[in-house]
């Protein structure tokens, strides 16, 4: 497994990682494990440099343990300090946790070119994840008041995927995080996504035994294919 410290910057990303083009205008990059900060800065740099002919991209990665606070994030949602670093970032939403075993899907999408609103993209992504999980035998749903994807787990609601996006120059970056097979304990030290007492679950606990790489390889083309009016 590649060390997170070796994550690419914006200039070297396209040359250093596998890229494939499943459909015109959408490039999927399998980054492997990356450092959160350098990947975030790479997304910012690429978004700033985009022009109307720039291809849209989907990045697949996982990060070393880190809490991120969104633009509206409040520090009080970090209930207990621990050894995990906390980083304020420019996506929407409150606090969340990233760590090994979680698939992170970053979406660098030109909304203006696609005549797509941010809420349409969020709802479309939720629907896509829900349909994908159904194929895996997991029944999931979205909530109109709280972005993300949820399941009924042990007679209570639990979040399995979180969404948070940033729009700049009519283009998005950041994206969604799907819990695959990870240590969920760090979620107990926060109010996940700003909701006190919100339970969090993962595919492994629902009987789906797959690696992050396997889920990413299946989900990325599903996102592209199941949102033809938006991502093709």
N, CA, C and O of each residue as an XYZ file, in Angstrom:
928
protein
N       0.851     -1.201      0.000
C       0.000      0.000      0.000
C       0.879      1.241      0.000
O       1.819      1.331      0.790
N       0.598      2.168     -0.845
C       1.407      3.362     -0.968
C       1.183      4.278      0.217
O       0.051      4.436      0.676
N       2.240      4.878      0.712
C       2.137      5.761      1.864
C       1.385      7.016      1.510
O       1.498      7.525      0.395
N       0.610      7.522      2.465
C      -0.168      8.726      2.223
C       0.718      9.917      1.919
O       0.304     10.828      1.201
N       1.933      9.926      2.453
C       2.820     11.057      2.224
C       3.195     11.196      0.762
O       3.667     12.254      0.346
N       2.996     10.153     -0.026
C       3.347     10.196     -1.438
C       2.203     10.669     -2.318
O       2.270     10.517     -3.538
N       1.155     11.237     -1.736
C       0.025     11.715     -2.527
C       0.484     12.776     -3.502
O       1.356     13.575     -3.160
N      -0.075     12.819     -4.717
C       0.371     13.752     -5.743
C      -0.100     15.158     -5.491
O      -1.108     15.378     -4.819
N       0.638     16.118     -6.034
C       0.139     17.487     -6.055
C      -0.584     17.709     -7.376
O      -0.666     16.797     -8.198
N      -1.117     18.932     -7.589
C      -1.907     19.195     -8.777
C      -1.134     19.023    -10.066
O      -1.703     18.604    -11.074
N       0.183     19.346    -10.056
C       0.963     19.277    -11.285
C       1.291     17.847    -11.684
O       1.370     17.534    -12.872
N       1.484     16.976    -10.693
C       1.944     15.629    -11.013
C       0.836     14.604    -11.059
O       1.073     13.455    -11.433
N      -0.371     14.995    -10.687
C      -1.448     14.018    -10.527
C      -1.700     13.233    -11.796
O      -1.749     12.003    -11.759
N      -1.862     13.916    -12.922
C      -2.247     13.214    -14.147
C      -1.152     12.287    -14.633
O      -1.442     11.274    -15.270
N       0.103     12.611    -14.347
C       1.201     11.786    -14.825
C       1.503     10.621    -13.900
O       2.056      9.611    -14.337
N       1.149     10.747    -12.631
C       1.608      9.771    -11.649
C       0.600      8.699    -11.328
O       0.944      7.724    -10.659
N      -0.651      8.840    -11.784
C      -1.686      7.889    -11.402
C      -2.384      7.313    -12.620
O      -2.401      7.914    -13.695
N      -2.959      6.137    -12.427
C      -3.722      5.503    -13.490
C      -4.927      6.352    -13.834
O      -5.632      6.812    -12.935
N      -5.181      6.569    -15.112
C      -6.370      7.289    -15.562
C      -7.018      6.482    -16.668
O      -6.341      5.847    -17.477
N      -8.327      6.518    -16.688
C      -9.044      5.855    -17.758
C     -10.245      6.702    -18.111
O     -10.697      7.510    -17.300
N     -10.761      6.530    -19.295
C     -11.863      7.338    -19.768
C     -13.033      6.440    -20.130
O     -13.087      5.923    -21.246
N     -13.988      6.240    -19.194
C     -15.087      5.323    -19.467
C     -16.125      5.894    -20.411
O     -16.891      5.140    -21.011
N     -16.168      7.204    -20.556
C     -17.121      7.849    -21.447
C     -16.571      9.222    -21.796
O     -15.780      9.766    -21.025
N     -16.963      9.812    -22.944
C     -16.446     11.117    -23.328
C     -16.668     12.151    -22.235
O     -17.770     12.287    -21.704
N     -15.609     12.874    -21.910
C     -15.730     13.984    -20.983
C     -15.613     13.628    -19.518
O     -15.632     14.526    -18.676
N     -15.491     12.340    -19.172
C     -15.349     11.933    -17.770
C     -14.097     11.076    -17.630
O     -13.992     10.021    -18.254
N     -13.159     11.521    -16.820
C     -11.940     10.769    -16.543
C     -12.017     10.242    -15.127
O     -12.305     10.995    -14.197
N     -11.761      8.950    -14.951
C     -11.731      8.336    -13.629
C     -10.273      8.093    -13.245
O      -9.522      7.464    -13.991
N      -9.883      8.597    -12.076
C      -8.517      8.422    -11.592
C      -8.547      7.603    -10.299
O      -9.199      7.978     -9.324
N      -7.843      6.502    -10.312
C      -7.698      5.670     -9.125
C      -6.420      6.093     -8.414
O      -5.323      5.727     -8.835
N      -6.555      6.856     -7.346
C      -5.393      7.441     -6.693
C      -4.765      6.537     -5.649
O      -3.608      6.738     -5.282
N      -5.499      5.544     -5.161
C      -4.987      4.775     -4.038
C      -4.999      5.627     -2.776
O      -5.658      6.667     -2.761
N      -4.297      5.229     -1.717
C      -4.244      6.034     -0.496
C      -3.511      7.354     -0.738
O      -2.451      7.380     -1.364
N      -4.079      8.433     -0.242
C      -3.462      9.758     -0.402
C      -3.570     10.548      0.887
O      -4.411     10.257      1.739
N      -2.715     11.550      1.025
C      -2.824     12.509      2.115
C      -3.984     13.458      1.815
O      -4.109     13.952      0.695
N      -4.825     13.709      2.810
C      -6.001     14.541      2.571
C      -5.603     15.928      2.079
O      -6.130     16.403      1.074
N      -4.681     16.578      2.775
C      -4.374     17.968      2.465
C      -3.861     18.136      1.039
O      -4.314     19.030      0.324
N      -2.924     17.291      0.614
C      -2.369     17.450     -0.732
C      -3.404     17.158     -1.808
O      -3.396     17.788     -2.865
N      -4.296     16.205     -1.544
C      -5.351     15.907     -2.515
C      -6.334     17.063     -2.609
O      -6.762     17.427     -3.704
N      -6.689     17.635     -1.483
C      -7.563     18.815     -1.462
C      -6.936     19.965     -2.237
O      -7.607     20.604     -3.049
N      -5.652     20.235     -1.995
C      -4.983     21.333     -2.706
C      -4.907     21.053     -4.205
O      -5.001     21.974     -5.017
N      -4.737     19.785     -4.571
C      -4.714     19.431     -5.998
C      -6.060     19.713     -6.640
O      -6.117     20.218     -7.762
N      -7.156     19.390     -5.936
C      -8.488     19.681     -6.469
C      -8.690     21.185     -6.653
O      -9.236     21.624     -7.666
N      -8.251     21.963     -5.679
C      -8.372     23.415     -5.791
C      -7.601     23.946     -6.997
O      -8.109     24.771     -7.756
N      -6.372     23.466     -7.165
C      -5.538     23.944     -8.259
C      -6.128     23.589     -9.613
O      -6.160     24.421    -10.520
N      -6.595     22.356     -9.752
C      -7.164     21.919    -11.024
C      -8.449     22.684    -11.320
O      -8.695     23.062    -12.465
N      -9.266     22.913    -10.299
C     -10.507     23.666    -10.502
C     -10.216     25.102    -10.910
O     -10.884     25.641    -11.792
N      -9.234     25.723    -10.283
C      -8.878     27.098    -10.639
C      -8.363     27.215    -12.063
O      -8.551     28.241    -12.718
N      -7.712     26.158    -12.541
C      -7.120     26.185    -13.878
C      -8.072     25.696    -14.969
O      -7.703     25.703    -16.143
N      -9.267     25.278    -14.619
C     -10.191     24.720    -15.606
C     -10.629     25.761    -16.616
O     -10.671     26.958    -16.329
N     -10.955     25.273    -17.812
C     -11.575     26.103    -18.836
C     -12.759     25.324    -19.400
O     -12.935     24.160    -19.041
N     -13.577     25.918    -20.269
C     -14.789     25.237    -20.748
C     -14.549     23.905    -21.446
O     -15.477     23.107    -21.577
N     -13.328     23.651    -21.894
C     -13.064     22.379    -22.569
C     -12.419     21.343    -21.647
O     -12.139     20.225    -22.080
N     -12.180     21.698    -20.392
C     -11.559     20.750    -19.458
C     -12.489     19.575    -19.182
O     -13.690     19.755    -18.982
N     -11.929     18.387    -19.173
C     -12.727     17.187    -18.901
C     -13.162     17.161    -17.439
O     -12.437     17.614    -16.554
N     -14.347     16.628    -17.203
C     -14.777     16.344    -15.837
C     -14.032     15.106    -15.336
O     -13.639     14.246    -16.125
N     -13.842     15.023    -14.008
C     -13.066     13.934    -13.444
C     -13.742     13.368    -12.204
O     -14.431     14.079    -11.472
N     -13.532     12.068    -11.980
C     -13.920     11.382    -10.759
C     -12.649     10.788    -10.168
O     -11.958     10.016    -10.833
N     -12.335     11.141     -8.922
C     -11.144     10.622     -8.246
C     -11.565      9.638     -7.167
O     -12.495      9.903     -6.405
N     -10.884      8.508     -7.105
C     -11.132      7.492     -6.084
C      -9.921      7.401     -5.168
O      -8.794      7.238     -5.636
N     -10.154      7.507     -3.859
C      -9.036      7.468     -2.928
C      -9.512      7.027     -1.559
O     -10.705      6.803     -1.352
N      -8.583      6.903     -0.625
C      -8.874      6.770      0.798
C      -7.776      7.513      1.541
O      -6.669      7.672      1.027
N      -8.082      7.966      2.744
C      -7.163      8.833      3.481
C      -6.737      8.216      4.804
O      -7.414      7.350      5.357
N      -5.602      8.685      5.293
C      -5.202      8.397      6.660
C      -6.158      9.115      7.609
O      -6.836     10.055      7.192
N      -6.232      8.695      8.883
C      -7.221      9.269      9.797
C      -7.152     10.788      9.887
O      -6.090     11.364     10.126
N      -8.320     11.434      9.690
C      -8.414     12.887      9.779
C      -9.876     13.281      9.964
O     -10.771     12.677      9.371
N     -10.108     14.292     10.787
C     -11.407     14.945     10.860
C     -11.366     16.179      9.985
O     -10.381     16.918      9.990
N     -12.429     16.404      9.233
C     -12.519     17.651      8.463
C     -13.776     18.407      8.865
O     -14.846     17.828      9.051
N     -13.613     19.713      8.991
C     -14.709     20.620      9.315
C     -15.079     21.394      8.069
O     -14.217     22.023      7.454
N     -16.353     21.359      7.680
C     -16.802     22.104      6.517
C     -16.877     23.596      6.792
O     -16.535     24.058      7.880
N     -17.327     24.342      5.796
C     -17.367     25.802      5.900
C     -18.186     26.282      7.097
O     -17.828     27.261      7.752
N     -19.271     25.592      7.372
C     -20.120     25.963      8.506
C     -19.803     25.146      9.750
O     -20.522     25.220     10.746
N     -18.731     24.369      9.692
C     -18.415     23.447     10.775
C     -18.092     24.157     12.078
O     -17.370     25.154     12.096
N     -18.632     23.633     13.161
C     -18.390     24.202     14.498
C     -17.551     23.233     15.315
O     -17.817     22.032     15.361
N     -16.546     23.779     15.950
C     -15.589     22.955     16.696
C     -16.263     22.176     17.830
O     -15.770     21.122     18.231
N     -17.373     22.680     18.344
C     -18.024     21.978     19.451
C     -18.571     20.608     19.038
O     -18.902     19.788     19.895
N     -18.666     20.360     17.731
C     -19.098     19.029     17.295
C     -17.972     17.993     17.400
O     -18.206     16.803     17.190
N     -16.745     18.443     17.726
C     -15.683     17.533     18.122
C     -15.813     17.351     19.628
O     -15.420     18.226     20.399
N     -16.357     16.232     20.042
C     -16.747     16.026     21.439
C     -15.557     15.776     22.348
O     -15.559     16.199     23.504
N     -14.542     15.095     21.837
C     -13.365     14.774     22.622
C     -12.137     14.896     21.753
O     -12.120     14.410     20.622
N     -11.116     15.537     22.270
C      -9.854     15.592     21.544
C      -9.178     14.226     21.608
O      -9.200     13.549     22.636
N      -8.585     13.843     20.496
C      -7.790     12.624     20.456
C      -6.593     12.893     19.548
O      -6.319     14.044     19.211
N      -5.903     11.874     19.163
C      -4.684     12.083     18.382
C      -4.950     12.324     16.907
O      -4.006     12.525     16.143
N      -6.192     12.311     16.491
C      -6.522     12.483     15.077
C      -6.540     13.967     14.736
O      -7.203     14.746     15.420
N      -5.818     14.375     13.682
C      -5.800     15.805     13.326
C      -7.153     16.292     12.836
O      -7.975     15.520     12.343
N      -7.362     17.610     12.988
C      -8.594     18.271     12.552
C      -8.213     19.349     11.553
O      -7.311     20.149     11.804
N      -8.901     19.368     10.419
C      -8.586     20.325      9.358
C      -9.844     21.050      8.912
O     -10.848     20.412      8.593
N      -9.800     22.371      8.887
C     -10.897     23.173      8.356
C     -10.757     23.238      6.843
O      -9.699     23.605      6.331
N     -11.827     22.881      6.122
C     -11.769     22.836      4.661
C     -12.925     23.633      4.070
O     -13.744     24.190      4.800
N     -12.984     23.683      2.747
C     -13.918     24.584      2.074
C     -15.116     23.873      1.451
O     -15.735     24.407      0.531
N     -15.448     22.689      1.930
C     -16.659     22.024      1.449
C     -17.849     22.453      2.293
O     -17.691     23.124      3.313
N     -19.047     22.058      1.856
C     -20.221     22.267      2.676
C     -20.289     21.246      3.793
O     -19.579     20.241      3.773
N     -21.145     21.507      4.765
C     -21.372     20.543      5.829
C     -20.570     20.821      7.086
O     -19.813     21.788      7.170
N     -20.759     19.939      8.062
C     -20.143     20.083      9.372
C     -18.898     19.191      9.476
O     -18.055     19.196      8.579
N     -18.786     18.439     10.551
C     -17.588     17.624     10.776
C     -17.821     16.191     10.329
O     -18.913     15.646     10.490
N     -16.786     15.590      9.767
C     -16.829     14.164      9.435
C     -15.452     13.572      9.640
O     -14.483     14.281      9.911
N     -15.386     12.270      9.507
C     -14.134     11.539      9.695
C     -13.791     10.778      8.424
O     -14.662     10.187      7.786
N     -12.511     10.799      8.062
C     -11.993      9.974      6.975
C     -10.903      9.072      7.536
O     -10.134      9.485      8.404
N     -10.840      7.847      7.042
C      -9.802      6.932      7.477
C      -9.683      5.757      6.538
O     -10.522      5.575      5.656
N      -8.639      4.947      6.719
C      -8.463      3.760      5.877
C      -9.689      2.860      5.932
O     -10.287      2.665      6.990
N     -10.051      2.316      4.779
C     -11.242      1.484      4.694
C     -12.485      2.237      4.282
O     -13.564      1.654      4.174
N     -12.341      3.526      4.051
C     -13.451      4.360      3.569
C     -13.144      4.797      2.136
O     -12.076      5.346      1.867
N     -14.075      4.556      1.225
C     -13.922      5.016     -0.154
C     -14.332      6.478     -0.252
O     -15.445      6.841      0.130
N     -13.438      7.318     -0.761
C     -13.745      8.719     -0.998
C     -13.794      8.936     -2.506
O     -12.860      8.593     -3.231
N     -14.889      9.506     -2.956
C     -15.109      9.758     -4.389
C     -15.194     11.268     -4.583
O     -16.166     11.900     -4.168
N     -14.181     11.838     -5.209
C     -14.168     13.276     -5.471
C     -14.694     13.543     -6.884
O     -14.350     12.842     -7.835
N     -15.533     14.572     -6.994
C     -16.209     14.870     -8.257
C     -15.838     16.268     -8.730
O     -16.250     17.265     -8.138
N     -15.064     16.330     -9.788
C     -14.673     17.591    -10.400
C     -15.530     17.766    -11.651
O     -15.161     17.342    -12.746
N     -16.683     18.402    -11.456
C     -17.737     18.444    -12.464
C     -18.040     19.891    -12.836
O     -18.180     20.743    -11.958
N     -18.140     20.171    -14.135
C     -18.516     21.491    -14.629
C     -20.041     21.577    -14.664
O     -20.678     21.092    -15.600
N     -20.617     22.194    -13.640
C     -22.075     22.304    -13.561
C     -22.629     23.208    -14.647
O     -23.688     22.931    -15.211
N     -21.915     24.292    -14.942
C     -22.397     25.254    -15.931
C     -22.518     24.604    -17.299
O     -23.533     24.759    -17.979
N     -21.491     23.882    -17.698
C     -21.502     23.230    -19.011
C     -22.621     22.201    -19.110
O     -23.214     22.019    -20.173
N     -22.905     21.536    -18.006
C     -23.921     20.493    -18.006
C     -25.313     21.006    -17.652
O     -26.275     20.242    -17.587
N     -25.401     22.334    -17.421
C     -26.692     22.942    -17.061
C     -27.319     22.182    -15.889
O     -28.491     21.805    -15.920
N     -26.506     21.972    -14.867
C     -26.878     21.161    -13.716
C     -26.760     21.985    -12.446
O     -25.750     22.657    -12.233
N     -27.773     21.942    -11.606
C     -27.731     22.625    -10.323
C     -27.083     21.747     -9.267
O     -27.063     20.522     -9.391
N     -26.550     22.387     -8.217
C     -25.858     21.633     -7.186
C     -26.812     20.687     -6.459
O     -26.429     19.571     -6.106
N     -28.039     21.122     -6.234
C     -28.981     20.228     -5.558
C     -29.322     19.031     -6.431
O     -29.497     17.922     -5.926
N     -29.417     19.247     -7.742
C     -29.649     18.114     -8.649
C     -28.506     17.112     -8.554
O     -28.727     15.901     -8.529
N     -27.274     17.634     -8.501
C     -26.123     16.746     -8.426
C     -26.137     15.958     -7.113
O     -25.914     14.748     -7.114
N     -26.396     16.636     -6.004
C     -26.427     15.966     -4.703
C     -27.488     14.870     -4.690
O     -27.213     13.735     -4.299
N     -28.708     15.216     -5.122
C     -29.782     14.212     -5.128
C     -29.471     13.077     -6.094
O     -29.757     11.915     -5.807
N     -28.883     13.416     -7.242
C     -28.516     12.373     -8.193
C     -27.468     11.428     -7.626
O     -27.537     10.219     -7.846
N     -26.484     11.976     -6.887
C     -25.464     11.139     -6.270
C     -26.061     10.248     -5.190
O     -25.725      9.068     -5.092
N     -26.938     10.810     -4.390
C     -27.609      9.995     -3.378
C     -28.361      8.835     -4.029
O     -28.255      7.690     -3.588
N     -29.118      9.138     -5.077
C     -29.882      8.091     -5.770
C     -28.950      7.030     -6.346
O     -29.246      5.836     -6.300
N     -27.826      7.480     -6.887
C     -26.867      6.557     -7.482
C     -26.313      5.607     -6.425
O     -26.248      4.400     -6.655
N     -25.911      6.140     -5.265
C     -25.376      5.287     -4.195
C     -26.453      4.331     -3.696
O     -26.175      3.158     -3.446
N     -27.670      4.822     -3.551
C     -28.775      3.973     -3.098
C     -28.987      2.804     -4.061
O     -29.144      1.664     -3.625
N     -28.993      3.079     -5.358
C     -29.177      2.026     -6.350
C     -27.998      1.053     -6.348
O     -28.179     -0.156     -6.491
N     -26.808      1.588     -6.185
C     -25.614      0.741     -6.133
C     -25.661     -0.186     -4.921
O     -25.362     -1.374     -5.035
N     -26.034      0.353     -3.763
C     -26.120     -0.473     -2.559
C     -27.195     -1.548     -2.696
O     -27.044     -2.654     -2.178
N     -28.275     -1.219     -3.391
C     -29.330     -2.206     -3.614
C     -28.785     -3.420     -4.354
O     -29.163     -4.552     -4.051
N     -27.903     -3.195     -5.321
C     -27.276     -4.292     -6.053
C     -26.459     -5.175     -5.098
O     -26.348     -6.384     -5.304
N     -25.888     -4.558     -4.052
C     -25.094     -5.296     -3.075
C     -25.957     -5.943     -1.991
O     -25.437     -6.594     -1.085
N     -27.264     -5.763     -2.086
C     -28.167     -6.345     -1.105
C     -28.408     -5.487      0.115
O     -28.888     -5.977      1.137
N     -28.077     -4.202      0.018
C     -28.252     -3.267      1.136
C     -29.362     -2.283      0.780
O     -29.266     -1.578     -0.224
N     -30.400     -2.232      1.587
C     -31.497     -1.295      1.380
C     -31.148      0.032      2.049
O     -30.908      0.078      3.255
N     -31.119      1.107      1.268
C     -30.708      2.418      1.772
C     -31.675      3.485      1.296
O     -32.522      3.237      0.437
N     -31.541      4.671      1.860
C     -32.444      5.762      1.513
C     -31.774      7.095      1.815
O     -30.771      7.155      2.527
N     -32.345      8.164      1.259
C     -31.884      9.526      1.516
C     -32.882     10.241      2.417
O     -34.023      9.808      2.576
N     -32.426     11.345      3.002
C     -33.297     12.178      3.835
C     -33.346     13.579      3.241
O     -32.299     14.129      2.898
N     -34.527     14.170      3.109
C     -34.605     15.512      2.521
C     -33.969     16.589      3.387
O     -33.599     17.648      2.879
N     -33.836     16.336      4.693
C     -33.315     17.343      5.604
C     -31.837     17.178      5.929
O     -31.270     18.022      6.622
N     -31.201     16.120      5.449
C     -29.816     15.844      5.820
C     -29.138     15.068      4.699
O     -29.364     13.864      4.574
N     -28.309     15.720      3.875
C     -27.667     15.034      2.753
C     -26.888     13.812      3.205
O     -26.315     13.782      4.294
N     -26.880     12.811      2.348
C     -26.181     11.579      2.641
C     -27.055     10.380      2.348
O     -28.165     10.515      1.834
N     -26.545      9.204      2.679
C     -27.272      7.957      2.457
C     -27.322      7.196      3.781
O     -26.326      7.097      4.497
N     -28.504      6.663      4.087
C     -28.765      6.054      5.385
C     -29.328      4.646      5.212
O     -29.890      4.302      4.172
N     -29.158      3.833      6.274
C     -29.755      2.504      6.316
C     -30.407      2.316      7.678
O     -30.063      2.994      8.646
N     -31.355      1.383      7.737
C     -31.914      0.964      9.016
C     -31.042     -0.165      9.535
O     -30.952     -1.227      8.920
N     -30.399      0.073     10.676
C     -29.402     -0.861     11.190
C     -29.671     -1.110     12.669
O     -29.639     -0.175     13.469
N     -29.933     -2.354     13.038
C     -30.202     -2.719     14.431
C     -31.306     -1.846     15.021
O     -31.188     -1.332     16.133
N     -32.374     -1.693     14.252
C     -33.574     -0.954     14.667
C     -33.306      0.532     14.908
O     -34.029      1.187     15.660
N     -32.272      1.050     14.270
C     -32.046      2.490     14.333
C     -31.457      2.957     13.000
O     -30.941      2.160     12.217
N     -31.544      4.239     12.770
C     -31.007      4.803     11.536
C     -29.505      5.011     11.670
O     -29.022      5.476     12.702
N     -28.772      4.664     10.617
C     -27.325      4.842     10.615
C     -26.887      5.367      9.252
O     -27.434      4.979      8.220
N     -25.910      6.237      9.263
C     -25.393      6.833      8.027
C     -24.271      5.965      7.480
O     -23.377      5.547      8.216
N     -24.327      5.700      6.191
C     -23.299      4.898      5.552
C     -22.490      5.694      4.532
O     -21.374      5.299      4.193
N     -23.028      6.802      4.037
C     -22.311      7.639      3.074
C     -22.606      9.102      3.346
O     -23.754      9.480      3.579
N     -21.562      9.925      3.316
C     -21.683     11.367      3.545
C     -21.326     12.121      2.270
O     -20.497     11.667      1.482
N     -21.963     13.283      2.074
C     -21.707     14.111      0.908
C     -21.337     15.520      1.344
O     -21.897     16.055      2.301
N     -20.392     16.110      0.633
C     -20.027     17.499      0.862
C     -19.309     18.035     -0.358
O     -18.311     17.458     -0.789
N     -19.797     19.126     -0.923
C     -19.251     19.651     -2.169
C     -18.894     21.129     -2.033
O     -19.391     21.829     -1.150
N     -18.035     21.576     -2.916
C     -17.693     22.989     -3.059
C     -17.890     23.371     -4.516
O     -17.509     22.619     -5.413
N     -18.484     24.537     -4.759
C     -18.657     25.041     -6.119
C     -17.806     26.286     -6.299
O     -17.900     27.229     -5.513
N     -16.976     26.288     -7.334
C     -16.130     27.429     -7.676
C     -16.090     27.557     -9.189
O     -15.849     26.575     -9.890
N     -16.325     28.760     -9.695
C     -16.339     28.988    -11.143
C     -17.336     28.059    -11.835
O     -17.115     27.647    -12.974
N     -18.420     27.731    -11.157
C     -19.422     26.861    -11.739
C     -19.025     25.401    -11.785
O     -19.680     24.598    -12.449
N     -17.943     25.043    -11.073
C     -17.446     23.669    -11.068
C     -17.369     23.145     -9.631
O     -17.144     23.910     -8.694
N     -17.556     21.843     -9.473
C     -17.515     21.241     -8.147
C     -16.184     20.565     -7.868
O     -15.468     20.151     -8.779
N     -15.874     20.466     -6.584
C     -14.882     19.515     -6.104
C     -15.311     19.063     -4.710
O     -16.381     19.452     -4.243
N     -14.499     18.250     -4.039
C     -14.925     17.417     -2.904
C     -15.924     16.385     -3.451
O     -15.965     16.168     -4.663
N     -16.725     15.746     -2.594
C     -17.596     14.696     -3.121
C     -18.268     13.879     -2.052
O     -18.927     14.430     -1.170
N     -18.112     12.554     -2.115
C     -18.811     11.675     -1.186
C     -17.842     10.671     -0.575
O     -16.808     10.340     -1.155
N     -18.211     10.195      0.618
C     -17.421      9.182      1.323
C     -18.337      8.034      1.691
O     -19.367      8.239      2.333
N     -17.970      6.823      1.289
C     -18.747      5.616      1.556
C     -17.938      4.719      2.485
O     -16.813      4.336      2.163
N     -18.512      4.385      3.632
C     -17.829      3.532      4.602
C     -17.866      2.081      4.131
O     -18.937      1.496      3.970
N     -16.686      1.512      3.915
C     -16.588      0.154      3.374
C     -16.213     -0.843      4.471
O     -17.026     -1.690      4.841
N     -15.005     -0.750      4.986
C     -14.537     -1.673      6.026
C     -13.455     -0.953      6.814
O     -12.269     -1.080      6.508
N     -13.861     -0.200      7.824
C     -12.957      0.703      8.523
C     -13.189      0.637     10.027
O     -14.140      0.012     10.494
N     -12.318      1.283     10.768
C     -12.503      1.457     12.205
C     -13.473      2.617     12.407
O     -13.133      3.765     12.124
N     -14.671      2.326     12.892
C     -15.691      3.358     13.075
C     -15.564      4.084     14.409
O     -16.291      5.048     14.651
N     -14.659      3.646     15.279
C     -14.564      4.225     16.618
C     -14.368      5.746     16.615
O     -14.954      6.414     17.467
N     -13.574      6.331     15.703
C     -13.398      7.788     15.744
C     -14.680      8.587     15.551
O     -14.743      9.747     15.956
N     -15.708      7.989     14.937
C     -16.979      8.704     14.803
C     -17.624      8.952     16.166
O     -18.427      9.875     16.309
N     -17.282      8.139     17.170
C     -17.865      8.307     18.504
C     -17.371      9.572     19.187
O     -17.976     10.018     20.162
N     -16.289     10.157     18.701
C     -15.734     11.369     19.297
C     -16.229     12.643     18.627
O     -15.751     13.734     18.937
N     -17.188     12.512     17.707
C     -17.765     13.675     17.035
C     -19.276     13.534     16.960
O     -19.825     12.459     17.201
N     -19.941     14.629     16.623
C     -21.326     14.583     16.171
C     -21.269     14.433     14.657
O     -21.098     15.433     13.961
N     -21.405     13.228     14.122
C     -21.214     13.041     12.682
C     -22.100     13.974     11.858
O     -23.322     13.988     12.004
N     -21.456     14.748     10.995
C     -22.164     15.705     10.139
C     -22.967     16.721     10.959
O     -23.913     17.327     10.455
N     -22.578     16.902     12.234
C     -23.233     17.887     13.083
C     -24.467     17.387     13.800
O     -25.161     18.179     14.437
N     -24.773     16.082     13.719
C     -25.986     15.534     14.326
C     -25.634     14.723     15.576
O     -24.996     13.675     15.482
N     -26.045     15.206     16.726
C     -25.776     14.523     17.978
C     -26.441     13.144     17.997
O     -27.632     13.008     17.721
N     -25.647     12.137     18.328
C     -26.167     10.790     18.459
C     -26.382     10.045     17.155
O     -26.917      8.936     17.169
N     -25.984     10.617     16.030
C     -26.175      9.933     14.748
C     -25.292      8.693     14.678
O     -24.076      8.781     14.849
N     -25.900      7.549     14.429
C     -25.140      6.312     14.285
C     -24.507      6.252     12.893
O     -25.018      6.828     11.933
N     -23.392      5.545     12.815
C     -22.660      5.378     11.558
C     -22.421      3.891     11.348
O     -22.125      3.165     12.297
N     -22.547      3.442     10.113
C     -22.314      2.039      9.809
C     -21.460      1.919      8.554
O     -21.017      2.919      7.990
N     -21.236      0.681      8.125
C     -20.378      0.421      6.971
C     -20.808     -0.868      6.294
O     -21.559     -1.666      6.854
N     -20.314     -1.055      5.068
C     -20.698     -2.233      4.295
C     -20.306     -3.531      4.993
O     -21.073     -4.494      4.978
N     -19.126     -3.570      5.604
C     -18.668     -4.801      6.247
C     -19.628     -5.246      7.334
O     -19.862     -6.443      7.503
N     -20.189     -4.294      8.077
C     -21.114     -4.634      9.150
C     -22.490     -5.039      8.632
O     -23.323     -5.541      9.386
N     -22.717     -4.817      7.346
C     -23.982     -5.192      6.720
C     -23.826     -6.445      5.852
O     -24.698     -6.780      5.051
N     -22.705     -7.117      6.033
C     -22.490     -8.381      5.354
C     -21.842     -8.286      3.983
O     -21.742     -9.291      3.281
N     -21.397     -7.089      3.586
C     -20.741     -6.913      2.282
C     -19.239     -6.848      2.516
O     -18.731     -5.853      3.033
N     -18.543     -7.881      2.145
C     -17.102     -7.961      2.352
C     -16.370     -7.663      1.046
O     -16.172     -8.551      0.217
N     -15.980     -6.432      0.877
C     -15.249     -5.998     -0.305
C     -14.159     -5.025      0.131
O     -14.268     -4.405      1.189
N     -13.120     -4.891     -0.669
C     -12.094     -3.897     -0.389
C     -12.529     -2.534     -0.929
O     -13.456     -2.435     -1.733
N     -11.847     -1.500     -0.473
C     -12.107     -0.158     -0.999
C     -11.882     -0.137     -2.505
O     -12.659      0.472     -3.242
N     -10.831     -0.793     -2.962
C     -10.531     -0.804     -4.394
C     -11.650     -1.485     -5.179
O     -12.036     -1.008     -6.247
N     -12.166     -2.580     -4.667
C     -13.238     -3.294     -5.359
C     -14.517     -2.455     -5.419
O     -15.170     -2.394     -6.460
N     -14.871     -1.812     -4.310
C     -16.072     -0.978     -4.306
C     -15.882      0.227     -5.213
O     -16.803      0.603     -5.938
N     -14.706      0.837     -5.185
C     -14.451      1.984     -6.053
C     -14.522      1.626     -7.526
O     -15.086      2.369     -8.329
N     -13.946      0.483     -7.877
C     -13.959      0.052     -9.278
C     -15.375     -0.201     -9.771
O     -15.675      0.015    -10.946
N     -16.249     -0.661     -8.872
C     -17.643     -0.906     -9.250
C     -18.480      0.370     -9.221
O     -19.343      0.564    -10.077
N     -18.228      1.242     -8.241
C     -19.077      2.417     -8.070
C     -18.803      3.502     -9.098
O     -19.743      4.144     -9.566
N     -17.541      3.730     -9.466
C     -17.221      4.831    -10.383
C     -17.949      4.719    -11.722
O     -18.590      5.687    -12.131
N     -17.882      3.594    -12.418
C     -18.635      3.495    -13.673
C     -20.143      3.519    -13.444
O     -20.898      3.932    -14.324
N     -20.587      3.077    -12.259
C     -22.009      3.138    -11.933
C     -22.459      4.591    -11.840
O     -23.520      4.947    -12.353
N     -21.656      5.433    -11.188
C     -21.971      6.864    -11.112
C     -22.082      7.449    -12.513
O     -23.035      8.159    -12.834
N     -21.098      7.141    -13.331
C     -21.105      7.688    -14.703
C     -22.282      7.179    -15.514
O     -22.906      7.941    -16.252
N     -22.586      5.903    -15.382
C     -23.619      5.301    -16.217
C     -25.031      5.619    -15.735
O     -25.946      5.750    -16.548
N     -25.221      5.745    -14.410
C     -26.560      5.931    -13.874
C     -26.999      7.380    -13.846
O     -28.146      7.671    -13.507
N     -26.122      8.280    -14.192
C     -26.485      9.701    -14.281
C     -26.194     10.218    -15.690
O     -25.445     11.183    -15.846
N     -26.774      9.590    -16.717
C     -26.402      9.940    -18.104
C     -26.733     11.374    -18.463
O     -26.019     11.981    -19.261
N     -27.789     11.933    -17.902
C     -28.163     13.308    -18.251
C     -27.260     14.318    -17.572
O     -27.271     15.499    -17.921
N     -26.476     13.863    -16.603
C     -25.694     14.787    -15.806
C     -24.201     14.630    -16.007
O     -23.470     15.621    -16.020
N     -23.733     13.392    -16.165
C     -22.295     13.161    -16.177
C     -21.768     12.582    -17.492
O     -20.668     12.030    -17.513
N     -22.512     12.691    -18.573
C     -21.984     12.154    -19.820
C     -22.066     13.221    -20.925
O     -21.668     12.965    -22.061
